[in-house]
Amino acid sequence: MSAFDERIRALEESLSPFAMRSFDTRGRELPEEECTVRTPFQRDRDRIVHSKPFRRLKGKTQVFIDPQGDHYRTRMTHTLETTAISRVVARALRLNEDLTEAIGLGHDMGHTPFGHAGEDALDAALQERFGRRFRHNEQSLRIARSLNLAHEVCDGILTHTGEREPASLEGKIVRLVDRVAYINHDIDDAVRYGLLSEQDLPGEEIATLGPTGSARIDTLVHDIVEASEGVDDIRQSTEVGEAMLSLRAFMFERVYLGPQAAPEHARAHDVVQRIFEHLVDRGDPVDDIVDYIAGMTDRFALAYVASL
């Protein structure tokens, strides 16, 4: 055991008994020699940050397609916000911050252009032509495996959404905080875009969570930490959890699936469908088609379809 390993193991003795220890990882699909100055999860964080799929997140919008304005969220800013909040929760609960950070940074690497509208369009095209599905978390896992990330990071990335729960508390933090981040930040973007006003927000939920985005995030983070302290789970209190779910339902009704979103969704579906059909007609293998379309930024996809 190296001096670095010994020092990290000693430092991690102060972590919660429910935390994942850095050198207790189940390892990687392809064994590698360990680094002498970074833990396995720190190495994964660095691999993600230096990867092309991560860099392309800056060109994938969160809700609105290629909006005119410098302050709208992208997948990159959403990823950084989710990761930052997740680290706050992990530190407060004495869990493994490095694992939490790696999962947070990698969770959306496989997302399509045009947000969930693009994901739905690629999923529908694959079902119709090849009888298979597309899920961005599964595509994120595909990228994570190509980077040979540790098992625990891959698990957290795959399970940040969907039916399966993460195996680690660090993964459960990212799964919950992902929703905390996008609900509150999407409200901010929807107000800036003109889809909502502050007066449109549901009064009871706002009274429970807070009048501003920062206040709501603060309430939600404190609640997660207080409800999860000393237990082998990541939880919310009933009152705050129900308020967040209600606010999420409001956002789906008014923003994500609202009437104003229909033209944007139709535009996304048309662009993805046309690119998909072009690549199929060209004879590209289906896995290559999925990787290519899912890896596109909004502007690249719009320019690509304009060139057809």
C-alpha positions as CSV (number, residue, x, y, z in Angstrom):
1,M,0.0,0.0,0.0
2,S,1.4,3.4,-1.0
3,A,1.8,6.3,1.4
4,F,-1.0,8.1,-0.6
5,D,-3.4,5.2,-0.1
6,E,-2.7,5.1,3.6
7,R,-3.3,8.8,4.0
8,I,-6.6,8.7,2.1
9,R,-7.7,5.7,4.1
10,A,-6.9,7.5,7.3
11,L,-8.8,10.6,6.2
12,E,-11.8,8.5,5.2
13,E,-12.1,7.0,8.6
14,S,-14.0,10.2,9.6
15,L,-16.7,9.6,6.9
16,S,-20.1,8.2,7.7
17,P,-20.3,4.4,8.1
18,F,-22.7,4.6,5.1
19,A,-20.1,6.3,2.8
20,M,-18.4,4.6,0.0
21,R,-14.6,4.4,0.6
22,S,-12.5,5.3,-2.3
23,F,-10.3,2.2,-2.2
24,D,-13.2,-0.2,-1.6
25,T,-14.3,0.3,-5.2
26,R,-15.2,-2.8,-7.2
27,G,-12.9,-1.5,-9.8
28,R,-13.1,-1.1,-13.6
29,E,-14.0,-3.3,-16.5
30,L,-10.4,-3.1,-17.7
31,P,-7.9,-3.2,-14.8
32,E,-5.5,-0.3,-14.6
33,E,-2.5,0.6,-12.5
34,E,-3.6,3.0,-9.7
35,C,-2.6,6.6,-9.6
36,T,-0.3,7.7,-6.8
37,V,-1.8,11.2,-6.3
38,R,-5.5,10.7,-7.0
39,T,-8.2,8.3,-5.8
40,P,-10.1,6.2,-8.4
41,F,-13.1,8.6,-8.2
42,Q,-10.9,11.6,-8.6
43,R,-9.4,10.0,-11.7
44,D,-12.9,9.4,-13.1
45,R,-13.9,13.1,-12.4
46,D,-10.9,14.2,-14.4
47,R,-11.6,11.8,-17.3
48,I,-15.1,13.1,-17.5
49,V,-14.1,16.8,-17.5
50,H,-11.5,16.2,-20.2
51,S,-13.8,14.2,-22.4
52,K,-15.4,15.4,-25.6
53,P,-19.0,14.3,-24.6
54,F,-18.6,16.5,-21.5
55,R,-17.4,19.5,-23.5
56,R,-20.3,19.2,-25.9
57,L,-22.8,19.7,-23.1
58,K,-22.2,23.4,-23.4
59,G,-24.0,23.3,-26.7
60,K,-27.0,21.3,-25.6
61,T,-29.8,23.4,-24.2
62,Q,-31.8,22.4,-21.1
63,V,-35.4,23.4,-22.1
64,F,-35.3,25.8,-25.0
65,I,-33.9,25.1,-28.4
66,D,-30.8,27.3,-29.2
67,P,-32.3,30.3,-27.4
68,Q,-31.1,33.8,-28.1
69,G,-29.5,34.9,-24.9
70,D,-26.4,34.3,-22.8
71,H,-28.0,33.3,-19.5
72,Y,-30.2,30.3,-20.4
73,R,-29.1,27.0,-18.9
74,T,-27.4,24.4,-21.0
75,R,-26.7,20.8,-20.1
76,M,-23.2,22.0,-19.0
77,T,-24.5,24.6,-16.6
78,H,-27.2,22.2,-15.3
79,T,-24.5,19.5,-14.8
80,L,-22.2,21.9,-12.9
81,E,-25.1,23.2,-10.7
82,T,-26.3,19.6,-9.9
83,T,-22.7,18.6,-9.1
84,A,-22.1,21.6,-6.8
85,I,-25.4,21.1,-4.9
86,S,-24.7,17.4,-4.6
87,R,-21.2,18.0,-3.1
88,V,-22.8,20.3,-0.5
89,V,-25.1,17.5,0.6
90,A,-22.4,14.8,0.5
91,R,-20.1,16.9,2.7
92,A,-22.8,17.7,5.2
93,L,-23.6,13.9,5.5
94,R,-19.9,12.9,5.5
95,L,-20.3,10.9,2.4
96,N,-17.7,10.5,-0.4
97,E,-17.5,13.9,-2.2
98,D,-15.2,12.6,-5.0
99,L,-17.7,9.8,-5.9
100,T,-20.6,12.2,-5.7
101,E,-18.8,14.7,-8.0
102,A,-17.9,12.1,-10.6
103,I,-21.4,10.9,-10.8
104,G,-22.8,14.4,-11.0
105,L,-20.4,15.5,-13.8
106,G,-21.1,12.4,-15.8
107,H,-24.8,11.9,-15.4
108,D,-26.0,13.7,-18.6
109,M,-23.1,13.0,-20.9
110,G,-25.3,10.9,-23.1
111,H,-28.1,13.4,-23.5
112,T,-29.3,14.3,-26.9
113,P,-29.6,17.8,-28.4
114,F,-32.9,19.6,-27.7
115,G,-33.3,18.3,-24.2
116,H,-36.0,15.7,-23.5
117,A,-37.8,16.6,-26.8
118,G,-34.7,15.3,-28.7
119,E,-34.6,12.2,-26.4
120,D,-38.2,11.4,-27.2
121,A,-37.6,11.9,-30.9
122,L,-34.6,9.6,-31.1
123,D,-36.5,7.0,-28.9
124,A,-39.5,7.1,-31.2
125,A,-37.4,6.8,-34.4
126,L,-35.5,3.8,-33.0
127,Q,-38.7,2.1,-31.9
128,E,-40.3,2.5,-35.3
129,R,-37.3,1.4,-37.4
130,F,-35.4,-1.0,-35.1
131,G,-37.7,-1.9,-32.2
132,R,-35.3,-0.7,-29.6
133,R,-35.3,2.2,-27.1
134,F,-33.2,5.2,-26.3
135,R,-32.7,6.4,-22.8
136,H,-30.1,9.2,-22.1
137,N,-29.0,7.5,-18.8
138,E,-28.1,4.3,-20.7
139,Q,-26.2,6.4,-23.3
140,S,-24.4,8.1,-20.5
141,L,-23.4,4.7,-19.2
142,R,-22.2,3.7,-22.6
143,I,-19.9,6.7,-22.6
144,A,-18.8,6.0,-19.0
145,R,-17.8,2.5,-19.9
146,S,-15.9,3.8,-22.9
147,L,-13.9,5.9,-20.4
148,N,-13.4,2.8,-18.3
149,L,-14.9,4.5,-15.2
150,A,-15.2,2.8,-11.9
151,H,-18.2,0.5,-11.2
152,E,-19.7,2.9,-8.6
153,V,-19.5,5.9,-10.9
154,C,-21.1,3.9,-13.7
155,D,-23.9,2.7,-11.4
156,G,-24.7,6.2,-10.2
157,I,-24.7,7.6,-13.8
158,L,-27.0,4.8,-15.0
159,T,-29.5,5.1,-12.1
160,H,-29.7,8.9,-11.8
161,T,-33.1,8.4,-13.5
162,G,-35.3,5.5,-14.2
163,E,-36.8,2.7,-12.1
164,R,-33.6,1.3,-10.6
165,E,-32.2,3.0,-7.5
166,P,-28.5,3.8,-7.1
167,A,-26.5,1.3,-5.1
168,S,-24.6,4.1,-3.2
169,L,-25.9,7.0,-1.1
170,E,-23.6,9.2,-3.3
171,G,-25.6,8.1,-6.3
172,K,-28.9,8.7,-4.5
173,I,-27.8,12.2,-3.7
174,V,-27.2,13.0,-7.4
175,R,-30.5,11.3,-8.4
176,L,-32.5,13.6,-6.0
177,V,-30.4,16.8,-6.5
178,D,-30.8,16.5,-10.3
179,R,-34.5,17.2,-9.8
180,V,-33.8,19.9,-7.2
181,A,-31.6,21.7,-9.7
182,Y,-33.6,21.4,-12.9
183,I,-36.9,22.3,-11.4
184,N,-35.7,25.5,-9.8
185,H,-33.4,26.5,-12.6
186,D,-36.0,25.8,-15.3
187,I,-38.4,28.1,-13.4
188,D,-35.8,30.8,-13.8
189,D,-35.3,30.2,-17.5
190,A,-39.1,30.0,-18.1
191,V,-39.6,33.4,-16.4
192,R,-36.8,34.9,-18.5
193,Y,-38.3,33.4,-21.6
194,G,-41.7,34.8,-20.8
195,L,-43.5,31.5,-20.4
196,L,-44.1,32.1,-16.7
197,S,-44.3,35.1,-14.3
198,E,-43.5,34.9,-10.6
199,Q,-47.2,35.3,-10.0
200,D,-48.0,32.1,-11.9
201,L,-46.1,29.9,-9.5
202,P,-48.3,27.8,-7.2
203,G,-48.7,29.7,-3.9
204,E,-48.7,26.8,-1.4
205,E,-45.6,25.2,-2.8
206,I,-43.8,28.5,-2.9
207,A,-44.8,29.2,0.6
208,T,-43.3,25.9,1.7
209,L,-40.1,26.0,-0.4
210,G,-39.3,29.7,-0.7
211,P,-40.0,32.8,-2.9
212,T,-36.8,32.6,-5.0
213,G,-34.8,29.9,-6.7
214,S,-31.9,30.2,-4.2
215,A,-34.3,30.1,-1.3
216,R,-36.0,27.0,-2.6
217,I,-32.7,25.2,-3.2
218,D,-31.5,26.2,0.3
219,T,-34.8,24.8,1.8
220,L,-34.5,21.6,-0.2
221,V,-30.8,21.0,0.6
222,H,-31.3,21.6,4.4
223,D,-34.3,19.3,4.3
224,I,-32.4,16.5,2.5
225,V,-29.5,16.7,5.0
226,E,-31.8,16.8,8.1
227,A,-33.9,13.9,6.8
228,S,-30.9,11.8,5.8
229,E,-28.7,12.3,8.8
230,G,-27.7,9.1,10.5
231,V,-29.7,6.8,8.2
232,D,-28.7,4.5,5.3
233,D,-30.7,6.4,2.8
234,I,-31.2,9.8,1.1
235,R,-34.6,11.2,2.0
236,Q,-36.8,14.3,2.1
237,S,-39.4,15.2,4.8
238,T,-43.0,14.5,3.7
239,E,-44.0,18.2,3.5
240,V,-41.0,19.4,1.5
241,G,-40.9,16.3,-0.7
242,E,-44.6,16.6,-1.6
243,A,-44.1,20.4,-2.3
244,M,-41.2,19.6,-4.7
245,L,-43.2,16.9,-6.5
246,S,-46.1,19.3,-6.9
247,L,-43.9,22.0,-8.2
248,R,-42.4,19.5,-10.7
249,A,-45.9,18.5,-11.9
250,F,-46.6,22.2,-12.3
251,M,-43.5,22.6,-14.5
252,F,-44.5,19.6,-16.7
253,E,-48.0,21.1,-17.2
254,R,-47.0,24.7,-17.8
255,V,-43.5,24.5,-19.3
256,Y,-42.2,21.1,-20.4
257,L,-45.4,19.8,-21.9
258,G,-47.3,23.1,-22.1
259,P,-48.9,24.6,-25.3
260,Q,-46.0,27.0,-25.7
261,A,-43.6,24.1,-25.9
262,A,-45.4,22.3,-28.7
263,P,-43.7,24.2,-31.6
264,E,-40.3,23.7,-30.0
265,H,-40.9,20.0,-29.6
266,A,-42.2,19.7,-33.1
267,R,-39.1,21.4,-34.4
268,A,-36.8,19.1,-32.4
269,H,-38.7,16.0,-33.5
270,D,-38.5,17.1,-37.2
271,V,-34.7,17.7,-37.0
272,V,-33.9,14.5,-35.2
273,Q,-36.2,12.4,-37.5
274,R,-34.7,13.9,-40.7
275,I,-31.1,13.2,-39.5
276,F,-32.0,9.7,-38.4
277,E,-33.6,8.8,-41.7
278,H,-30.7,10.3,-43.6
279,L,-28.2,8.2,-41.7
280,V,-30.3,5.0,-42.0
281,D,-30.7,5.5,-45.7
282,R,-26.9,6.0,-45.9
283,G,-26.5,2.6,-44.4
284,D,-24.8,3.5,-41.1
285,P,-25.0,0.9,-38.3
286,V,-27.6,1.6,-35.7
287,D,-25.2,2.0,-32.8
288,D,-23.2,4.5,-34.8
289,I,-26.4,6.4,-35.6
290,V,-27.3,6.6,-31.9
291,D,-23.9,7.7,-30.9
292,Y,-23.7,10.4,-33.6
293,I,-27.2,11.9,-33.0
294,A,-27.0,11.7,-29.2
295,G,-23.6,13.4,-29.4
296,M,-24.8,16.4,-31.4
297,T,-25.1,19.9,-30.0
298,D,-28.3,21.9,-30.8
299,R,-26.5,24.1,-33.4
300,F,-24.7,21.2,-35.0
301,A,-27.9,19.3,-35.5
302,L,-29.7,22.4,-36.9
303,A,-26.8,23.1,-39.3
304,Y,-26.6,19.4,-40.3
305,V,-30.3,19.1,-41.2
306,A,-30.0,22.4,-43.1
307,S,-27.3,20.9,-45.3
308,L,-29.3,17.9,-46.3
